[in-house]
Amino acid sequence: DVKVTQSSRYLVKRTGEKVFLECVQDMDHENMFWYRQDPGLGLRLIYFSYDVKMKEKGDIPEGYSVSREKKERFSLILESASTNQTSMYLCASSTTGGPNSPLHFGNGTRLTVT
Amino acid sequence: GDSVTQMEGPVTLSEEAFLTINCTYTATGYPSLFWYVQYPGEGLQLLLKATKADDKGSNKGFEATYRKETTSFHLEKGSVQVSDSAVYFCALGHSGNTPLVFGKGTRLSVIA
């Protein structure tokens, strides 16, 4: 079974801190994604990556950056955390088979910025 | 651009009731359609999919039929269980590597 592991289940950070959210997948998937999930807004795509060292902006990239130095690891970075970034963050991965390759999600990181 | 609209939740049903969660889409071309499910405390997982018009996806007693004429992909189950309590997301995708477009999700609560 594909496993997507997010390093923290819960995080509490202060406004202005630099925050790293880590995601690792163990199935050699080419594609990796970061979403945030908020009540009433569903899932919103922040950034995605189709290969090592490449990245593409999603729908809401402002205030975030990403890093993909190795195929299995995709990091989401909040350069200066703000309270409106309090959310559930979900990482996902898939192979390159287009939409018919299912997304595999981690269990999420609930980030609270105070 | 492409979009997916799901019925607002939450939906609360008694055990063994019939479930329908409506999903309609707007898209160019011929997208593939999906239902993902998120159980409490977990990430999303693929429930079922359909890749062309009139296809029926099914899994775990859930079904959905790709209706091109009504641009719909409604999720149905004949008899829900408490263990079906979750958030359900409808999504669409195109060939190539563009990311899936998700609906906002519908929370289902099934009570014994």
Chai-1 contact restraints between the chains, C-beta under 6 A:
chainA,res_idxA,chainB,res_idxB,connection_type,confidence,min_distance_angstrom,max_distance_angstrom,comment,restraint_id
A,G42,B,F102,contact,1.0,0.0,6.0,A-B,restraint_1
A,G42,B,K104,contact,1.0,0.0,6.0,A-B,restraint_2
A,G42,B,G105,contact,1.0,0.0,6.0,A-B,restraint_3
A,L43,B,F102,contact,1.0,0.0,6.0,A-B,restraint_4
A,L45,B,P99,contact,1.0,0.0,6.0,A-B,restraint_5
A,F48,B,P99,contact,1.0,0.0,6.0,A-B,restraint_6
A,Y50,B,N97,contact,1.0,0.0,6.0,A-B,restraint_7
A,L90,B,G43,contact,1.0,0.0,6.0,A-B,restraint_8
A,G98,B,S95,contact,1.0,0.0,6.0,A-B,restraint_9
A,G98,B,G96,contact,1.0,0.0,6.0,A-B,restraint_10
A,P99,B,S32,contact,1.0,0.0,6.0,A-B,restraint_11
A,P99,B,G93,contact,1.0,0.0,6.0,A-B,restraint_12
A,N100,B,S32,contact,1.0,0.0,6.0,A-B,restraint_13
A,P102,B,L46,contact,1.0,0.0,6.0,A-B,restraint_14
A,F105,B,G43,contact,1.0,0.0,6.0,A-B,restraint_15
A,F105,B,L44,contact,1.0,0.0,6.0,A-B,restraint_16
A,G106,B,G43,contact,1.0,0.0,6.0,A-B,restraint_17
A,N107,B,E42,contact,1.0,0.0,6.0,A-B,restraint_18
A,N107,B,G43,contact,1.0,0.0,6.0,A-B,restraint_19
A,G108,B,G43,contact,1.0,0.0,6.0,A-B,restraint_20
